[in-house]
């Protein structure tokens, strides 16, 4: 089972790059760094801890 890499913050809807910073809970709720900090790194949905999401390399550009 692969980690779902959501493309946007669930709170402010800013776009999140695959290789950029994001924070997730154990249910894969996803937030940008600014929102995670504002919420004291606690998920508003489940109350769980938000941790740094692993980063994936961006797909190569198509020429």
Secondary structure, 3 states (H helix, E strand, C coil): CCCCCCCECCCCCCECCCCCCCEECCCCCEECHHHHHHCCCECCCCCCECEECCCCCCCCCCC
